Amino acid sequence: MRKQKIVIIGAGIVGASMAYQLAKQNQDVTVIEQHPAAAREVTEKSFAWIHTTHKVAPAYRHLYDVALEQYHFLQLELPELKIDWNGALTWGESTLTDQLRVQQLNLKQLEALEPNLKEYPSEAMFASEEGAVDPIELTELLLNKAREHGAKVQFGTNVTHLQQEGSRLIGVHTSNGFLESNVVVLAAGTGVTELCEPLGFSVPVTPSPSILIRMNTANRLIRRLISNEQFEARQLTDHTLLAAEDYIDESEENGPEAVGKRAFETLRRSLEGGMQLQLESIKVGMRPMPEDGYPIVGFHEQVEGLYLTVMHAAITLAPLIARLAASEIIDREARSELEPCRLSRF
């Protein structure tokens, strides 16, 4: 196995997953992160649902089908990894398509699973295998394990530009100096577009804002992740409840603060004991959304030594895609599982 100098730009869940998979296979890994700590961009604002049963284009279904398996494997490797495997309840939506992995529940079953709801639908779908994580905790764990395998992490470091020599990428200029590389892995979310433009090509990724509401509670109010037309919520801990909402605009009526407060009030009304909830924060995360909604992964065809890893549903897919991508980088053999993810499809 050839030891390569690999620079990873970005220390969110994608960059941390890449660092772990590459470092444990004896690669010379350096992670560059502009923030003073890991997971301080979109990852910390993620609802962090490991969600595999929603509607997905057939070309990408295989990735979601094995995403849960990868998390279980990761948990065997890293016993410290905490995953909430309590499942997800969904109703009022028609987006669940993997009928083999969901169970239809009646009212009596719902009342047994979630005794603190004030109103119940007549039926709901239960994805018992799905889970959720603390995204910051997971990212920090993966980075720390990468460090144990020899990876270096430079926080508070800005990337100024990527250095080419002919068609080959030879390194990265940063606020702390130049880093030579055999491979540069771009795991910088929406930042990939700005980094790639000087190289003469564009990456069709745009910011897709979402809202995360964090609330404090004296005790656990819900047991599973719940997603319906009124709210999407889960317990992060016994004393922290998370809710996710779609971003609308920046107006006073529909801006993030207004949307977050409405979600907060909805949960207070919808849950027995909900009046104990206290609003902690409302944050907007700028998810990197590829033009067609699916991951962009792989070596660039014209710029030797440049590897792209940008995706939505990063919490669900990053551990799996990082394992496959690390295999491509180390062995220099394309993985068929990642063929639908190439930039060349655009």
C-alpha positions in Angstrom: 0.0 0.0 0.0 1.5 3.3 -1.1 1.5 6.0 1.6 0.2 9.2 0.1 0.1 12.8 1.4 -3.6 13.6 1.6 -5.0 17.0 2.5 -8.7 17.1 3.5 -10.3 20.5 3.4 -13.2 20.7 5.9 -13.8 19.1 9.3 -17.5 18.5 9.2 -19.0 15.0 9.2 -17.7 14.4 5.7 -14.2 15.5 6.2 -14.0 13.7 9.6 -15.3 10.5 8.0 -12.7 10.7 5.3 -9.9 11.4 7.7 -10.8 8.4 9.8 -11.1 6.0 6.9 -7.8 7.2 5.3 -5.7 7.5 8.5 -6.5 4.1 9.7 -5.1 2.7 6.4 -1.8 4.4 7.0 -2.2 7.4 4.8 -0.4 10.7 5.7 -3.5 12.8 6.4 -3.8 16.5 7.2 -7.2 18.1 7.8 -7.6 21.8 7.3 -10.5 23.6 9.0 -11.2 27.4 9.0 -13.1 27.2 12.3 -11.5 26.8 15.7 -13.2 23.4 16.2 -14.8 20.6 14.3 -18.4 20.5 12.9 -19.0 24.2 13.3 -20.7 24.8 9.9 -23.6 22.8 8.6 -22.9 19.7 10.7 -23.6 21.3 14.0 -27.0 22.5 12.7 -28.0 19.1 11.4 -31.1 17.3 12.6 -28.8 14.2 12.2 -31.5 11.7 11.3 -30.0 8.5 9.8 -32.8 8.3 7.3 -32.9 5.6 4.7 -36.5 4.9 3.9 -37.5 8.0 2.0 -38.0 8.3 -1.8 -34.6 8.1 -3.6 -33.8 7.8 -7.3 -33.1 4.2 -8.3 -29.5 5.0 -9.2 -28.7 5.9 -5.6 -31.0 3.4 -3.8 -28.1 1.0 -3.2 -26.2 3.6 -1.1 -29.2 4.1 1.3 -29.8 0.4 1.5 -26.4 -0.2 3.1 -26.0 3.1 5.0 -27.4 1.6 8.2 -25.2 -1.4 7.9 -22.2 0.9 7.8 -23.2 2.7 10.9 -23.6 -0.7 12.8 -20.1 -1.7 11.5 -18.7 1.7 12.7 -20.2 1.1 16.1 -18.5 -2.2 16.3 -15.2 -0.5 15.5 -15.8 2.4 17.9 -17.8 1.2 20.9 -17.8 4.8 22.2 -20.0 5.8 19.4 -23.5 6.6 20.7 -26.4 6.1 18.2 -30.1 6.5 19.1 -31.6 3.4 17.5 -35.1 4.1 18.7 -36.5 4.4 15.2 -38.6 7.0 13.4 -42.4 7.5 13.3 -43.9 9.3 10.3 -47.4 10.2 9.3 -49.2 12.6 7.0 -46.5 12.1 4.3 -46.2 9.9 1.3 -42.4 10.0 1.0 -41.6 6.6 2.6 -41.1 4.1 -0.2 -39.1 1.3 1.3 -42.0 -0.8 2.5 -39.8 -3.7 3.5 -38.2 -1.5 6.2 -41.3 0.2 7.6 -44.2 -1.1 9.7 -47.7 0.3 9.7 -48.9 1.0 13.2 -52.5 1.6 14.5 -53.7 4.0 17.1 -53.2 1.7 20.0 -49.6 0.9 19.0 -48.8 4.6 18.6 -50.1 5.4 22.0 -47.8 2.7 23.5 -44.8 4.0 21.6 -45.4 7.7 22.3 -47.5 8.2 25.4 -47.0 12.0 25.5 -48.7 13.0 22.3 -51.9 15.0 22.8 -53.3 14.0 19.4 -52.7 10.8 17.4 -53.3 9.9 13.8 -55.3 6.8 13.1 -52.2 5.2 11.7 -48.5 5.9 11.1 -45.4 4.3 9.6 -42.6 3.1 11.9 -39.0 2.7 10.6 -37.7 0.8 13.6 -34.2 0.4 12.2 -33.5 4.1 11.7 -31.5 6.1 14.2 -30.0 9.5 15.0 -26.7 10.8 16.3 -25.2 13.8 18.0 -23.5 15.3 14.9 -20.8 17.2 16.8 -20.0 14.2 19.1 -19.8 11.9 16.1 -17.5 14.3 14.1 -15.2 14.9 17.0 -15.0 11.1 17.7 -14.0 10.4 14.1 -11.4 13.1 14.1 -9.9 12.0 17.4 -9.7 8.4 16.1 -8.0 9.7 12.9 -5.5 11.5 15.1 -4.8 8.3 17.0 -3.9 6.8 13.6 -1.5 9.7 12.9 -3.7 12.3 11.2 -2.9 16.0 11.8 -5.7 18.6 12.2 -5.2 22.3 11.7 -8.0 24.4 13.1 -8.4 28.1 12.5 -6.7 27.7 9.1 -8.0 29.3 5.9 -7.3 27.8 2.5 -6.4 30.6 0.1 -6.0 28.5 -3.1 -5.1 25.1 -4.6 -1.7 24.9 -6.4 -1.6 23.3 -9.8 1.5 22.2 -11.8 0.2 21.5 -15.3 -2.9 19.3 -14.9 -1.8 18.0 -11.6 -2.7 19.4 -8.2 0.4 19.6 -6.0 -0.7 21.2 -2.8 -2.7 23.7 -0.9 -1.9 27.3 0.1 -3.2 28.1 3.6 -3.0 30.9 6.1 -0.4 28.8 7.9 1.7 28.1 4.8 1.9 25.6 1.9 1.0 21.9 2.2 2.3 19.5 -0.4 -0.1 16.8 -1.4 -0.6 13.8 -3.6 -4.4 14.1 -3.2 -6.6 17.0 -2.0 -10.0 15.9 -0.8 -12.6 18.7 -0.9 -15.1 18.2 2.0 -15.8 21.9 2.4 -19.6 21.8 1.7 -20.7 24.9 -0.2 -17.1 26.1 -0.2 -16.2 23.6 -2.9 -17.6 25.9 -5.6 -15.3 28.8 -4.7 -12.2 26.5 -4.4 -12.8 24.9 -7.8 -13.6 28.0 -9.9 -9.9 29.1 -10.2 -9.1 25.6 -11.5 -11.4 26.2 -14.5 -14.5 24.2 -13.7 -17.7 24.6 -11.7 -19.3 22.3 -9.2 -23.1 22.6 -9.3 -23.7 23.0 -5.5 -25.8 25.7 -3.9 -26.6 26.5 -0.3 -29.9 25.0 0.9 -30.9 26.5 4.2 -32.6 24.6 6.9 -33.6 25.6 10.5 -32.7 23.7 13.6 -34.4 24.6 16.9 -32.9 23.5 20.2 -35.0 23.3 23.4 -34.4 22.4 27.0 -36.7 20.1 28.9 -36.7 18.7 32.4 -37.3 15.2 31.2 -37.7 13.2 28.0 -41.0 14.0 26.3 -40.7 11.8 23.1 -39.1 8.4 22.7 -38.7 8.2 18.9 -37.9 10.6 16.1 -41.3 11.9 15.0 -41.9 13.5 11.5 -45.3 14.7 10.4 -46.9 17.8 8.9 -47.0 19.6 12.2 -43.5 19.1 13.4 -40.2 17.1 13.1 -38.6 16.5 16.4 -36.4 14.2 18.5 -34.7 14.0 21.8 -31.0 14.6 21.5 -30.6 13.8 25.3 -33.0 13.5 28.2 -32.9 17.2 28.6 -32.5 18.5 25.0 -35.2 18.4 22.3 -34.4 19.2 18.7 -36.8 20.3 16.0 -36.2 20.8 12.3 -38.0 23.2 10.0 -37.8 24.3 6.3 -36.4 27.7 5.6 -38.9 30.1 4.0 -37.3 33.5 3.7 -35.8 36.4 5.7 -39.0 38.3 6.3 -40.2 39.2 9.7 -43.2 36.9 9.3 -41.4 33.9 7.8 -37.8 34.4 8.8 -35.9 31.7 10.7 -36.7 33.4 14.1 -40.4 33.4 13.4 -40.4 29.9 12.0 -38.4 28.6 14.9 -40.7 30.2 17.5 -43.8 28.8 15.7 -42.2 25.3 15.9 -41.4 25.8 19.5 -45.0 26.7 20.3 -46.4 23.8 18.2 -44.3 21.4 20.3 -45.4 23.0 23.6 -49.1 22.5 22.5 -48.6 19.0 21.0 -46.9 17.2 23.9 -48.1 16.3 27.4 -45.7 18.3 29.6 -44.8 20.5 26.6 -45.2 23.7 28.6 -41.9 22.9 30.4 -40.0 23.4 27.1 -37.6 26.3 27.1 -36.3 27.7 23.8 -32.5 27.6 23.7 -31.5 28.5 20.1 -32.7 28.8 16.5 -29.9 28.3 13.9 -29.8 28.2 10.1 -27.6 25.6 8.4 -26.5 26.0 4.8 -26.6 22.5 3.5 -24.5 21.9 0.4 -27.1 20.8 -2.2 -25.9 19.3 -5.5 -28.1 20.4 -8.5 -29.9 17.0 -8.6 -29.9 16.5 -4.8 -27.4 13.5 -4.9 -23.7 13.2 -3.8 -20.8 14.4 -6.0 -17.9 12.1 -5.2 -14.7 11.1 -7.0 -11.5 12.1 -8.7 -11.8 15.0 -11.2 -11.3 13.8 -14.7 -9.0 16.8 -15.8 -7.3 17.8 -12.5 -5.1 15.0 -11.3 -5.0 14.6 -7.5 -8.3 16.3 -6.8 -11.1 14.3 -5.1 -14.5 15.7 -4.5 -16.8 14.7 -1.6 -19.9 16.9 -1.4 -23.3 15.7 -0.5 -26.7 16.3 1.0 -27.9 13.7 3.6 -24.3 13.8 4.8 -25.2 12.3 8.2 -26.8 9.3 6.6 -24.3 8.8 3.8 -20.9 10.1 5.0 -19.6 7.0 6.8 -20.4 4.7 3.9 -19.2 7.0 1.2 -16.0 7.8 3.1 -15.2 4.1 3.2 -15.8 3.7 -0.5 -14.0 6.9 -1.4 -11.0 6.0 0.8 -10.8 2.7 -1.2 -10.7 4.7 -4.5 -8.0 7.0 -3.2 -5.7 4.3 -1.8 -6.2 1.6 -4.5 -6.8 4.0 -7.5 -9.5 1.7 -8.6 -13.0 3.0 -9.2 -15.8 1.7 -7.0 -18.9 0.8 -9.0 -21.1 1.9 -6.1 -19.9 5.5 -6.6 -20.3 5.6 -10.4 -23.7 7.5 -10.2 -22.0 10.1 -8.0 -19.5 11.5 -10.5 -19.2 15.1 -11.4 -19.3 14.2 -15.1 -23.0 13.4 -14.9 -23.8 17.1 -15.0 
